[in-house]
Amino acid sequence: MGEGLAVPLRELRFEFTRASGPGGQNVNKRATRATLRFPAASSPSLPADVRARLLGIAARRLTAGGELVISSQRFRDQGRNVADCLEKLRALLREAAAPPRLRRPTRPSRASGESRLREKRLRSEAKRRRRPPAGD
């Protein structure tokens, strides 16, 4: 699924319901919406670090039991919606498999600090000139 990851199909569960959208009268008769359910929190096929990142990335798609729910109704037939769900899962796993880049803390350069203070002085001076003269 992701880079070097393989999730066995036995861990995935599909449900089919009626979909909205295009399909004419078929939309009232055929169950074409595909919903994929994957127990992400308890899956033995995911390494711990990938699982933790996946749970963070897909937090809004998780049930209380830690099950990842992905749904698709883009197409008019069930098979293409199943493939779309699998592609969405692949994309999430690819994103979770990539380790986050480490942030290297940097410091502002001396020139940028001086430039910021110079701009601040100029802005302060412009605002000071707008004030009415201090009269007695």
N, CA, C and O atoms as CSV, one atom per row, in Angstrom:
chain,resi,resn,atom,element,x,y,z
A,1,MET,N,N,0.834,-1.190,0.000
A,1,MET,CA,C,0.000,0.000,0.000
A,1,MET,C,C,0.876,1.251,0.000
A,1,MET,O,O,0.914,1.981,-0.990
A,2,GLY,N,N,1.583,1.503,1.109
A,2,GLY,CA,C,2.482,2.653,1.157
A,2,GLY,C,C,3.860,2.199,0.700
A,2,GLY,O,O,3.985,1.169,0.039
A,3,GLU,N,N,4.872,2.943,1.039
A,3,GLU,CA,C,6.241,2.584,0.646
A,3,GLU,C,C,6.723,1.425,1.504
A,3,GLU,O,O,7.059,1.613,2.673
A,4,GLY,N,N,6.757,0.212,0.922
A,4,GLY,CA,C,7.217,-0.952,1.648
A,4,GLY,C,C,6.206,-1.497,2.630
A,4,GLY,O,O,6.524,-2.416,3.385
A,5,LEU,N,N,5.003,-0.966,2.645
A,5,LEU,CA,C,3.962,-1.453,3.548
A,5,LEU,C,C,3.006,-2.335,2.770
A,5,LEU,O,O,2.734,-2.090,1.595
A,6,ALA,N,N,2.504,-3.353,3.428
A,6,ALA,CA,C,1.492,-4.209,2.824
A,6,ALA,C,C,0.424,-4.491,3.870
A,6,ALA,O,O,0.712,-5.018,4.945
A,7,VAL,N,N,-0.802,-4.136,3.542
A,7,VAL,CA,C,-1.927,-4.417,4.422
A,7,VAL,C,C,-2.713,-5.548,3.778
A,7,VAL,O,O,-3.234,-5.377,2.676
A,8,PRO,N,N,-2.812,-6.704,4.440
A,8,PRO,CA,C,-3.549,-7.811,3.839
A,8,PRO,C,C,-5.034,-7.487,3.690
A,8,PRO,O,O,-5.615,-6.797,4.527
A,9,LEU,N,N,-5.638,-7.992,2.621
A,9,LEU,CA,C,-7.053,-7.713,2.350
A,9,LEU,C,C,-7.961,-8.236,3.451
A,9,LEU,O,O,-9.063,-7.718,3.630
A,10,ARG,N,N,-7.525,-9.252,4.196
A,10,ARG,CA,C,-8.384,-9.791,5.260
A,10,ARG,C,C,-8.593,-8.777,6.395
A,10,ARG,O,O,-9.534,-8.904,7.178
A,11,GLU,N,N,-7.706,-7.766,6.479
A,11,GLU,CA,C,-7.871,-6.727,7.509
A,11,GLU,C,C,-8.872,-5.658,7.081
A,11,GLU,O,O,-9.349,-4.885,7.912
A,12,LEU,N,N,-9.189,-5.612,5.800
A,12,LEU,CA,C,-10.104,-4.587,5.279
A,12,LEU,C,C,-11.519,-5.145,5.214
A,12,LEU,O,O,-11.725,-6.314,4.890
A,13,ARG,N,N,-12.480,-4.299,5.524
A,13,ARG,CA,C,-13.882,-4.689,5.445
A,13,ARG,C,C,-14.620,-3.658,4.609
A,13,ARG,O,O,-14.465,-2.457,4.831
A,14,PHE,N,N,-15.406,-4.100,3.670
A,14,PHE,CA,C,-16.170,-3.195,2.814
A,14,PHE,C,C,-17.649,-3.299,3.132
A,14,PHE,O,O,-18.165,-4.375,3.434
A,15,GLU,N,N,-18.323,-2.150,3.059
A,15,GLU,CA,C,-19.780,-2.090,3.183
A,15,GLU,C,C,-20.280,-1.315,1.979
A,15,GLU,O,O,-19.604,-0.412,1.486
A,16,PHE,N,N,-21.457,-1.668,1.513
A,16,PHE,CA,C,-22.017,-1.000,0.339
A,16,PHE,C,C,-23.406,-0.471,0.661
A,16,PHE,O,O,-24.239,-1.176,1.230
A,17,THR,N,N,-23.639,0.784,0.287
A,17,THR,CA,C,-24.936,1.419,0.500
A,17,THR,C,C,-25.314,2.188,-0.751
A,17,THR,O,O,-24.512,2.327,-1.675
A,18,ARG,N,N,-26.532,2.681,-0.773
A,18,ARG,CA,C,-26.971,3.464,-1.918
A,18,ARG,C,C,-26.271,4.813,-1.909
A,18,ARG,O,O,-26.096,5.439,-0.864
A,19,ALA,N,N,-25.878,5.240,-3.092
A,19,ALA,CA,C,-25.140,6.495,-3.223
A,19,ALA,C,C,-26.057,7.576,-3.782
A,19,ALA,O,O,-27.059,7.292,-4.438
A,20,SER,N,N,-25.690,8.809,-3.507
A,20,SER,CA,C,-26.404,9.929,-4.119
A,20,SER,C,C,-25.661,10.306,-5.393
A,20,SER,O,O,-24.618,9.727,-5.697
A,21,GLY,N,N,-26.174,11.246,-6.120
A,21,GLY,CA,C,-25.473,11.723,-7.306
A,21,GLY,C,C,-25.944,11.067,-8.574
A,21,GLY,O,O,-27.048,10.523,-8.617
A,22,PRO,N,N,-25.119,11.106,-9.628
A,22,PRO,CA,C,-25.549,10.626,-10.939
A,22,PRO,C,C,-25.813,9.125,-10.934
A,22,PRO,O,O,-25.216,8.381,-10.156
A,23,GLY,N,N,-26.695,8.699,-11.794
A,23,GLY,CA,C,-27.007,7.281,-11.883
A,23,GLY,C,C,-28.428,7.048,-12.336
A,23,GLY,O,O,-28.830,5.905,-12.554
A,24,GLY,N,N,-29.193,8.111,-12.480
A,24,GLY,CA,C,-30.570,7.960,-12.940
A,24,GLY,C,C,-31.379,7.141,-11.963
A,24,GLY,O,O,-31.221,7.274,-10.749
A,25,GLN,N,N,-32.249,6.290,-12.489
A,25,GLN,CA,C,-33.092,5.468,-11.621
A,25,GLN,C,C,-32.273,4.406,-10.903
A,25,GLN,O,O,-32.683,3.891,-9.862
A,26,ASN,N,N,-31.120,4.083,-11.461
A,26,ASN,CA,C,-30.242,3.093,-10.834
A,26,ASN,C,C,-29.858,3.491,-9.417
A,26,ASN,O,O,-29.634,2.633,-8.563
A,27,VAL,N,N,-29.784,4.793,-9.171
A,27,VAL,CA,C,-29.330,5.293,-7.877
A,27,VAL,C,C,-30.270,4.831,-6.761
A,27,VAL,O,O,-29.864,4.745,-5.602
A,28,ASN,N,N,-31.510,4.538,-7.107
A,28,ASN,CA,C,-32.470,4.085,-6.104
A,28,ASN,C,C,-32.480,2.571,-5.936
A,28,ASN,O,O,-33.124,2.048,-5.027
A,29,LYS,N,N,-31.771,1.871,-6.807
A,29,LYS,CA,C,-31.828,0.408,-6.781
A,29,LYS,C,C,-30.514,-0.252,-6.390
A,29,LYS,O,O,-30.526,-1.309,-5.761
A,30,ARG,N,N,-29.398,0.338,-6.742
A,30,ARG,CA,C,-28.096,-0.309,-6.600
A,30,ARG,C,C,-27.307,0.306,-5.453
A,30,ARG,O,O,-27.344,1.517,-5.233
A,31,ALA,N,N,-26.597,-0.544,-4.732
A,31,ALA,CA,C,-25.739,-0.075,-3.633
A,31,ALA,C,C,-24.334,0.125,-4.200
A,31,ALA,O,O,-23.541,-0.815,-4.253
A,32,THR,N,N,-24.030,1.352,-4.624
A,32,THR,CA,C,-22.742,1.605,-5.275
A,32,THR,C,C,-21.747,2.351,-4.396
A,32,THR,O,O,-20.553,2.352,-4.693
A,33,ARG,N,N,-22.208,2.984,-3.324
A,33,ARG,CA,C,-21.255,3.662,-2.433
A,33,ARG,C,C,-20.458,2.604,-1.676
A,33,ARG,O,O,-21.034,1.697,-1.075
A,34,ALA,N,N,-19.143,2.722,-1.709
A,34,ALA,CA,C,-18.266,1.771,-1.013
A,34,ALA,C,C,-17.692,2.453,0.220
A,34,ALA,O,O,-17.215,3.586,0.153
A,35,THR,N,N,-17.743,1.755,1.337
A,35,THR,CA,C,-17.162,2.247,2.581
A,35,THR,C,C,-16.149,1.214,3.057
A,35,THR,O,O,-16.496,0.059,3.304
A,36,LEU,N,N,-14.909,1.633,3.183
A,36,LEU,CA,C,-13.825,0.758,3.623
A,36,LEU,C,C,-13.604,0.993,5.109
A,36,LEU,O,O,-13.527,2.133,5.567
A,37,ARG,N,N,-13.502,-0.095,5.850
A,37,ARG,CA,C,-13.211,-0.006,7.285
A,37,ARG,C,C,-11.915,-0.767,7.551
A,37,ARG,O,O,-11.779,-1.938,7.195
A,38,PHE,N,N,-10.967,-0.079,8.184
A,38,PHE,CA,C,-9.652,-0.647,8.451
A,38,PHE,C,C,-9.305,-0.398,9.913
A,38,PHE,O,O,-9.258,0.758,10.335
A,39,PRO,N,N,-9.057,-1.454,10.708
A,39,PRO,CA,C,-8.733,-1.263,12.126
A,39,PRO,C,C,-7.306,-0.729,12.296
A,39,PRO,O,O,-6.390,-1.480,12.631
A,40,ALA,N,N,-7.131,0.553,12.064
A,40,ALA,CA,C,-5.795,1.161,12.053
A,40,ALA,C,C,-5.116,1.088,13.423
A,40,ALA,O,O,-3.909,0.860,13.501
A,41,ALA,N,N,-5.872,1.277,14.491
A,41,ALA,CA,C,-5.269,1.317,15.827
A,41,ALA,C,C,-4.768,-0.054,16.271
A,41,ALA,O,O,-3.860,-0.141,17.098
A,42,SER,N,N,-5.350,-1.125,15.732
A,42,SER,CA,C,-4.949,-2.456,16.203
A,42,SER,C,C,-4.357,-3.330,15.098
A,42,SER,O,O,-4.205,-4.537,15.286
A,43,SER,N,N,-4.024,-2.748,13.966
A,43,SER,CA,C,-3.515,-3.519,12.836
A,43,SER,C,C,-2.096,-4.023,13.109
A,43,SER,O,O,-1.204,-3.227,13.402
A,44,PRO,N,N,-1.882,-5.345,13.015
A,44,PRO,CA,C,-0.535,-5.886,13.234
A,44,PRO,C,C,0.392,-5.650,12.035
A,44,PRO,O,O,1.605,-5.830,12.150
A,45,SER,N,N,-0.164,-5.252,10.892
A,45,SER,CA,C,0.660,-5.087,9.690
A,45,SER,C,C,1.324,-3.712,9.600
A,45,SER,O,O,2.117,-3.472,8.690
A,46,LEU,N,N,1.012,-2.811,10.529
A,46,LEU,CA,C,1.621,-1.480,10.511
A,46,LEU,C,C,2.673,-1.355,11.605
A,46,LEU,O,O,2.409,-1.722,12.750
A,47,PRO,N,N,3.859,-0.847,11.281
A,47,PRO,CA,C,4.847,-0.558,12.330
A,47,PRO,C,C,4.312,0.526,13.278
A,47,PRO,O,O,3.481,1.344,12.883
A,48,ALA,N,N,4.781,0.526,14.497
A,48,ALA,CA,C,4.264,1.437,15.525
A,48,ALA,C,C,4.381,2.904,15.122
A,48,ALA,O,O,3.448,3.676,15.343
A,49,ASP,N,N,5.523,3.308,14.529
A,49,ASP,CA,C,5.692,4.720,14.171
A,49,ASP,C,C,4.751,5.129,13.042
A,49,ASP,O,O,4.208,6.234,13.057
A,50,VAL,N,N,4.555,4.247,12.064
A,50,VAL,CA,C,3.641,4.541,10.953
A,50,VAL,C,C,2.205,4.603,11.482
A,50,VAL,O,O,1.425,5.469,11.085
A,51,ARG,N,N,1.866,3.671,12.386
A,51,ARG,CA,C,0.521,3.664,12.968
A,51,ARG,C,C,0.240,4.970,13.697
A,51,ARG,O,O,-0.834,5.553,13.548
A,52,ALA,N,N,1.213,5.430,14.487
A,52,ALA,CA,C,1.028,6.674,15.244
A,52,ALA,C,C,0.823,7.857,14.302
A,52,ALA,O,O,-0.042,8.699,14.542
A,53,ARG,N,N,1.614,7.924,13.232
A,53,ARG,CA,C,1.447,9.027,12.270
A,53,ARG,C,C,0.115,8.927,11.535
A,53,ARG,O,O,-0.539,9.941,11.289
A,54,LEU,N,N,-0.288,7.704,11.183
A,54,LEU,CA,C,-1.568,7.512,10.489
A,54,LEU,C,C,-2.731,7.945,11.368
A,54,LEU,O,O,-3.665,8.591,10.891
A,55,LEU,N,N,-2.681,7.596,12.640
A,55,LEU,CA,C,-3.758,7.984,13.555
A,55,LEU,C,C,-3.816,9.500,13.715
A,55,LEU,O,O,-4.894,10.060,13.919
A,56,GLY,N,N,-2.673,10.164,13.626
A,56,GLY,CA,C,-2.661,11.629,13.698
A,56,GLY,C,C,-3.179,12.268,12.423
A,56,GLY,O,O,-3.942,13.233,12.470
A,57,ILE,N,N,-2.762,11.727,11.274
A,57,ILE,CA,C,-3.165,12.288,9.978
A,57,ILE,C,C,-4.665,12.109,9.751
A,57,ILE,O,O,-5.348,13.030,9.302
A,58,ALA,N,N,-5.170,10.914,10.065
A,58,ALA,CA,C,-6.559,10.581,9.752
A,58,ALA,C,C,-7.456,10.626,10.978
A,58,ALA,O,O,-8.422,9.867,11.058
A,59,ALA,N,N,-7.162,11.490,11.923
A,59,ALA,CA,C,-7.907,11.528,13.184
A,59,ALA,C,C,-9.403,11.759,12.979
A,59,ALA,O,O,-10.222,11.214,13.720
A,60,ARG,N,N,-9.762,12.562,11.978
A,60,ARG,CA,C,-11.186,12.872,11.768
A,60,ARG,C,C,-11.940,11.703,11.137
A,60,ARG,O,O,-13.170,11.671,11.170
A,61,ARG,N,N,-11.217,10.745,10.564
A,61,ARG,CA,C,-11.858,9.595,9.917
A,61,ARG,C,C,-11.884,8.364,10.810
A,61,ARG,O,O,-12.285,7.288,10.367
A,62,LEU,N,N,-11.461,8.509,12.066
A,62,LEU,CA,C,-11.403,7.371,12.970
A,62,LEU,C,C,-12.663,7.269,13.814
A,62,LEU,O,O,-13.244,8.279,14.211
A,63,THR,N,N,-13.081,6.023,14.086
A,63,THR,CA,C,-14.188,5.813,15.013
A,63,THR,C,C,-13.619,5.753,16.421
A,63,THR,O,O,-12.402,5.780,16.607
A,64,ALA,N,N,-14.492,5.672,17.405
A,64,ALA,CA,C,-14.043,5.591,18.795
A,64,ALA,C,C,-13.229,4.324,19.037
A,64,ALA,O,O,-12.368,4.298,19.917
A,65,GLY,N,N,-13.497,3.268,18.257
A,65,GLY,CA,C,-12.781,2.009,18.412
A,65,GLY,C,C,-11.467,1.967,17.653
A,65,GLY,O,O,-10.816,0.923,17.631
A,66,GLY,N,N,-11.051,3.068,17.027
A,66,GLY,CA,C,-9.783,3.123,16.308
A,66,GLY,C,C,-9.867,2.569,14.900
A,66,GLY,O,O,-8.855,2.154,14.336
A,67,GLU,N,N,-11.070,2.557,14.322
A,67,GLU,CA,C,-11.259,2.033,12.979
A,67,GLU,C,C,-11.265,3.193,11.982
A,67,GLU,O,O,-11.994,4.168,12.159
A,68,LEU,N,N,-10.457,3.080,10.947
A,68,LEU,CA,C,-10.375,4.096,9.903
A,68,LEU,C,C,-11.501,3.853,8.905
A,68,LEU,O,O,-11.648,2.741,8.399
A,69,VAL,N,N,-12.303,4.887,8.614
A,69,VAL,CA,C,-13.441,4.759,7.706
A,69,VAL,C,C,-13.195,5.647,6.494
A,69,VAL,O,O,-13.039,6.861,6.620
A,70,ILE,N,N,-13.162,5.018,5.307
A,70,ILE,CA,C,-12.961,5.735,4.054
A,70,ILE,C,C,-14.128,5.391,3.142
A,70,ILE,O,O,-14.464,4.219,2.969
A,71,SER,N,N,-14.747,6.412,2.559
A,71,SER,CA,C,-15.926,6.185,1.736
A,71,SER,C,C,-15.739,6.802,0.359
A,71,SER,O,O,-15.043,7.805,0.207
A,72,SER,N,N,-16.372,6.190,-0.652
A,72,SER,CA,C,-16.305,6.734,-2.002
A,72,SER,C,C,-17.622,6.494,-2.723
A,72,SER,O,O,-18.187,5.401,-2.673
A,73,GLN,N,N,-18.101,7.541,-3.395
A,73,GLN,CA,C,-19.288,7.422,-4.235
A,73,GLN,C,C,-19.111,8.245,-5.509
A,73,GLN,O,O,-20.084,8.716,-6.099
A,74,ARG,N,N,-17.849,8.412,-5.924
A,74,ARG,CA,C,-17.538,9.214,-7.108
A,74,ARG,C,C,-18.043,8.591,-8.392
A,74,ARG,O,O,-18.407,9.296,-9.333
A,75,PHE,N,N,-18.063,7.262,-8.428
A,75,PHE,CA,C,-18.383,6.570,-9.667
A,75,PHE,C,C,-19.745,5.894,-9.575
A,75,PHE,O,O,-20.303,5.738,-8.489
A,76,ARG,N,N,-20.267,5.497,-10.727
A,76,ARG,CA,C,-21.587,4.893,-10.774
A,76,ARG,C,C,-21.565,3.392,-10.543
A,76,ARG,O,O,-22.622,2.773,-10.425
A,77,ASP,N,N,-20.367,2.790,-10.476
A,77,ASP,CA,C,-20.350,1.350,-10.218
A,77,ASP,C,C,-19.495,1.028,-8.995
A,77,ASP,O,O,-18.544,1.733,-8.658
A,78,GLN,N,N,-19.875,-0.051,-8.362
A,78,GLN,CA,C,-19.287,-0.455,-7.089
A,78,GLN,C,C,-17.792,-0.735,-7.186
A,78,GLN,O,O,-17.026,-0.322,-6.315
A,79,GLY,N,N,-17.375,-1.426,-8.227
A,79,GLY,CA,C,-15.965,-1.807,-8.369
A,79,GLY,C,C,-15.034,-0.612,-8.421
A,79,GLY,O,O,-13.972,-0.625,-7.799
A,80,ARG,N,N,-15.422,0.422,-9.157
A,80,ARG,CA,C,-14.567,1.613,-9.249
A,80,ARG,C,C,-14.542,2.364,-7.923
A,80,ARG,O,O,-13.525,2.966,-7.579
A,81,ASN,N,N,-15.648,2.340,-7.169
A,81,ASN,CA,C,-15.660,2.988,-5.855
A,81,ASN,C,C,-14.789,2.223,-4.863
A,81,ASN,O,O,-14.147,2.831,-4.007
A,82,VAL,N,N,-14.761,0.896,-4.969
A,82,VAL,CA,C,-13.864,0.088,-4.120
A,82,VAL,C,C,-12.411,0.450,-4.434
A,82,VAL,O,O,-11.606,0.647,-3.524
A,83,ALA,N,N,-12.081,0.537,-5.724
A,83,ALA,CA,C,-10.716,0.903,-6.131
A,83,ALA,C,C,-10.361,2.302,-5.641
A,83,ALA,O,O,-9.222,2.557,-5.252
A,84,ASP,N,N,-11.333,3.203,-5.660
A,84,ASP,CA,C,-11.099,4.574,-5.185
A,84,ASP,C,C,-10.818,4.572,-3.681
A,84,ASP,O,O,-9.929,5.287,-3.219
A,85,CYS,N,N,-11.564,3.778,-2.918
A,85,CYS,CA,C,-11.315,3.665,-1.465
A,85,CYS,C,C,-9.905,3.138,-1.206
A,85,CYS,O,O,-9.192,3.647,-0.342
A,86,LEU,N,N,-9.511,2.110,-1.967
A,86,LEU,CA,C,-8.174,1.547,-1.789
A,86,LEU,C,C,-7.096,2.566,-2.135
A,86,LEU,O,O,-6.058,2.618,-1.476
A,87,GLU,N,N,-7.334,3.374,-3.162
A,87,GLU,CA,C,-6.364,4.413,-3.544
A,87,GLU,C,C,-6.258,5.482,-2.453
A,87,GLU,O,O,-5.166,5.973,-2.169
A,88,LYS,N,N,-7.381,5.840,-1.848
A,88,LYS,CA,C,-7.361,6.815,-0.745
A,88,LYS,C,C,-6.574,6.254,0.441
A,88,LYS,O,O,-5.809,6.973,1.083
A,89,LEU,N,N,-6.771,4.956,0.725
A,89,LEU,CA,C,-6.022,4.323,1.815
A,89,LEU,C,C,-4.534,4.304,1.488
A,89,LEU,O,O,-3.706,4.585,2.355
A,90,ARG,N,N,-4.184,3.971,0.229
A,90,ARG,CA,C,-2.769,3.980,-0.187
A,90,ARG,C,C,-2.152,5.353,0.025
A,90,ARG,O,O,-1.034,5.463,0.530
A,91,ALA,N,N,-2.882,6.409,-0.360
A,91,ALA,CA,C,-2.356,7.775,-0.212
A,91,ALA,C,C,-2.114,8.107,1.262
A,91,ALA,O,O,-1.091,8.700,1.604
A,92,LEU,N,N,-3.054,7.725,2.135
A,92,LEU,CA,C,-2.872,7.980,3.570
A,92,LEU,C,C,-1.669,7.210,4.111
A,92,LEU,O,O,-0.886,7.746,4.896
A,93,LEU,N,N,-1.524,5.953,3.690
A,93,LEU,CA,C,-0.397,5.152,4.171
A,93,LEU,C,C,0.938,5.679,3.646
A,93,LEU,O,O,1.946,5.662,4.353
A,94,ARG,N,N,0.931,6.148,2.389
A,94,ARG,CA,C,2.167,6.744,1.841
A,94,ARG,C,C,2.573,7.964,2.655
A,94,ARG,O,O,3.748,8.154,2.966
A,95,GLU,N,N,1.584,8.793,2.996
A,95,GLU,CA,C,1.868,10.001,3.777
A,95,GLU,C,C,2.364,9.636,5.180
A,95,GLU,O,O,3.279,10.272,5.701
A,96,ALA,N,N,1.758,8.610,5.789
A,96,ALA,CA,C,2.151,8.198,7.141
A,96,ALA,C,C,3.501,7.485,7.145
A,96,ALA,O,O,4.216,7.524,8.146
A,97,ALA,N,N,3.858,6.833,6.036
A,97,ALA,CA,C,5.118,6.081,5.985
A,97,ALA,C,C,6.323,7.002,5.901
A,97,ALA,O,O,7.415,6.634,6.334
A,98,ALA,N,N,6.137,8.195,5.349
A,98,ALA,CA,C,7.256,9.131,5.221
A,98,ALA,C,C,7.536,9.765,6.584
A,98,ALA,O,O,6.656,10.418,7.146
A,99,PRO,N,N,8.740,9.585,7.126
A,99,PRO,CA,C,9.037,10.192,8.424
A,99,PRO,C,C,9.050,11.717,8.312
A,99,PRO,O,O,9.470,12.261,7.290
A,100,PRO,N,N,8.599,12.398,9.345
A,100,PRO,CA,C,8.566,13.867,9.279
A,100,PRO,C,C,9.976,14.442,9.215
A,100,PRO,O,O,10.910,13.904,9.810
A,101,ARG,N,N,10.110,15.534,8.489
A,101,ARG,CA,C,11.420,16.185,8.401
A,101,ARG,C,C,11.714,16.898,9.712
A,101,ARG,O,O,10.837,17.531,10.300
A,102,LEU,N,N,12.950,16.789,10.157
A,102,LEU,CA,C,13.341,17.448,11.392
A,102,LEU,C,C,13.526,18.935,11.135
A,102,LEU,O,O,14.083,19.331,10.112
A,103,ARG,N,N,13.058,19.751,12.062
A,103,ARG,CA,C,13.201,21.189,11.932
A,103,ARG,C,C,14.533,21.597,12.512
A,103,ARG,O,O,14.853,21.279,13.657
A,104,ARG,N,N,15.302,22.302,11.715
A,104,ARG,CA,C,16.575,22.827,12.206
A,104,ARG,C,C,16.329,24.246,12.678
A,104,ARG,O,O,15.996,25.111,11.868
A,105,PRO,N,N,16.483,24.510,13.967
A,105,PRO,CA,C,16.237,25.872,14.434
A,105,PRO,C,C,17.275,26.836,13.848
A,105,PRO,O,O,18.467,26.531,13.810
A,106,THR,N,N,16.816,27.974,13.403
A,106,THR,CA,C,17.718,28.978,12.840
A,106,THR,C,C,17.544,30.287,13.598
A,106,THR,O,O,16.543,30.504,14.280
A,107,ARG,N,N,18.536,31.147,13.463
A,107,ARG,CA,C,18.448,32.454,14.109
A,107,ARG,C,C,18.404,33.511,13.029
A,107,ARG,O,O,19.018,33.346,11.975
A,108,PRO,N,N,17.680,34.604,13.278
A,108,PRO,CA,C,17.653,35.671,12.278
A,108,PRO,C,C,19.042,36.289,12.120
A,108,PRO,O,O,19.795,36.394,13.088
A,109,SER,N,N,19.374,36.698,10.890
A,109,SER,CA,C,20.691,37.294,10.661
A,109,SER,C,C,20.742,38.687,11.291
A,109,SER,O,O,19.713,39.292,11.593
A,110,ARG,N,N,21.950,39.168,11.476
A,110,ARG,CA,C,22.120,40.504,12.055
A,110,ARG,C,C,21.496,41.554,11.144
A,110,ARG,O,O,20.852,42.487,11.624
A,111,ALA,N,N,21.684,41.409,9.824
A,111,ALA,CA,C,21.137,42.370,8.859
A,111,ALA,C,C,19.611,42.402,8.937
A,111,ALA,O,O,19.015,43.479,8.887
A,112,SER,N,N,18.963,41.221,9.062
A,112,SER,CA,C,17.503,41.216,9.115
A,112,SER,C,C,17.013,41.858,10.411
A,112,SER,O,O,15.989,42.541,10.412
A,113,GLY,N,N,17.736,41.646,11.514
A,113,GLY,CA,C,17.363,42.293,12.777
A,113,GLY,C,C,17.480,43.802,12.689
A,113,GLY,O,O,16.594,44.526,13.144
A,114,GLU,N,N,18.579,44.284,12.099
A,114,GLU,CA,C,18.772,45.731,11.956
A,114,GLU,C,C,17.732,46.326,11.013
A,114,GLU,O,O,17.218,47.418,11.256
A,115,SER,N,N,17.425,45.602,9.934
A,115,SER,CA,C,16.429,46.075,8.977
A,115,SER,C,C,15.057,46.192,9.656
A,115,SER,O,O,14.339,47.167,9.435
A,116,ARG,N,N,14.699,45.213,10.471
A,116,ARG,CA,C,13.420,45.245,11.186
A,116,ARG,C,C,13.357,46.462,12.117
A,116,ARG,O,O,12.336,47.148,12.169
A,117,LEU,N,N,14.442,46.730,12.850
A,117,LEU,CA,C,14.456,47.872,13.764
A,117,LEU,C,C,14.414,49.201,13.010
A,117,LEU,O,O,13.779,50.155,13.459
A,118,ARG,N,N,15.106,49.260,11.845
A,118,ARG,CA,C,15.084,50.483,11.038
A,118,ARG,C,C,13.663,50.753,10.547
A,118,ARG,O,O,13.191,51.887,10.629
A,119,GLU,N,N,12.972,49.729,10.036
A,119,GLU,CA,C,11.588,49.875,9.571
A,119,GLU,C,C,10.678,50.300,10.721
A,119,GLU,O,O,9.770,51.111,10.542
A,120,LYS,N,N,10.934,49.748,11.890
A,120,LYS,CA,C,10.126,50.073,13.055
A,120,LYS,C,C,10.291,51.556,13.423
A,120,LYS,O,O,9.321,52.240,13.750
A,121,ARG,N,N,11.536,52.031,13.361
A,121,ARG,CA,C,11.789,53.450,13.665
A,121,ARG,C,C,11.096,54.357,12.655
A,121,ARG,O,O,10.497,55.367,13.024
A,122,LEU,N,N,11.183,53.988,11.373
A,122,LEU,CA,C,10.557,54.803,10.322
A,122,LEU,C,C,9.046,54.838,10.491
A,122,LEU,O,O,8.433,55.895,10.344
A,123,ARG,N,N,8.437,53.694,10.799
A,123,ARG,CA,C,6.988,53.634,10.998
A,123,ARG,C,C,6.586,54.478,12.204
A,123,ARG,O,O,5.582,55.189,12.169
A,124,SER,N,N,7.378,54.392,13.266
A,124,SER,CA,C,7.108,55.173,14.478
A,124,SER,C,C,7.201,56.666,14.178
A,124,SER,O,O,6.369,57.450,14.633
A,125,GLU,N,N,8.222,57.055,13.407
A,125,GLU,CA,C,8.410,58.467,13.049
A,125,GLU,C,C,7.236,58.976,12.212
A,125,GLU,O,O,6.753,60.086,12.435
A,126,ALA,N,N,6.772,58.165,11.243
A,126,ALA,CA,C,5.650,58.569,10.386
A,126,ALA,C,C,4.394,58.775,11.234
A,126,ALA,O,O,3.659,59.739,11.025
A,127,LYS,N,N,4.149,57.890,12.173
A,127,LYS,CA,C,2.965,58.015,13.019
A,127,LYS,C,C,3.088,59.224,13.954
A,127,LYS,O,O,2.098,59.896,14.244
A,128,ARG,N,N,4.327,59.493,14.427
A,128,ARG,CA,C,4.534,60.630,15.323
A,128,ARG,C,C,4.236,61.934,14.591
A,128,ARG,O,O,3.694,62.870,15.179
A,129,ARG,N,N,4.599,61.996,13.282
A,129,ARG,CA,C,4.367,63.213,12.492
A,129,ARG,C,C,2.889,63.465,12.249
A,129,ARG,O,O,2.496,64.605,12.001
A,130,ARG,N,N,2.064,62.434,12.312
A,130,ARG,CA,C,0.619,62.589,12.076
A,130,ARG,C,C,-0.095,63.194,13.285
A,130,ARG,O,O,-1.201,63.718,13.153
A,131,ARG,N,N,0.527,63.125,14.453
A,131,ARG,CA,C,-0.128,63.626,15.667
A,131,ARG,C,C,-0.227,65.143,15.640
A,131,ARG,O,O,0.611,65.816,15.040
A,132,PRO,N,N,-1.246,65.675,16.288
A,132,PRO,CA,C,-1.304,67.140,16.370
A,132,PRO,C,C,-0.154,67.665,17.231
A,132,PRO,O,O,0.302,66.981,18.148
A,133,PRO,N,N,0.307,68.862,16.938
A,133,PRO,CA,C,1.429,69.395,17.728
A,133,PRO,C,C,1.048,69.512,19.210
A,133,PRO,O,O,-0.094,69.799,19.568
A,134,ALA,N,N,2.039,69.278,20.033
A,134,ALA,CA,C,1.806,69.378,21.475
A,134,ALA,C,C,1.709,70.863,21.834
A,134,ALA,O,O,2.711,71.576,21.900
A,135,GLY,N,N,0.508,71.289,22.057
A,135,GLY,CA,C,0.305,72.712,22.389
A,135,GLY,C,C,0.070,72.901,23.864
A,135,GLY,O,O,-0.076,71.944,24.625
A,136,ASP,N,N,0.037,74.168,24.250
A,136,ASP,CA,C,-0.207,74.418,25.668
A,136,ASP,C,C,-1.574,74.913,25.923
A,136,ASP,O,O,-1.933,75.170,27.072
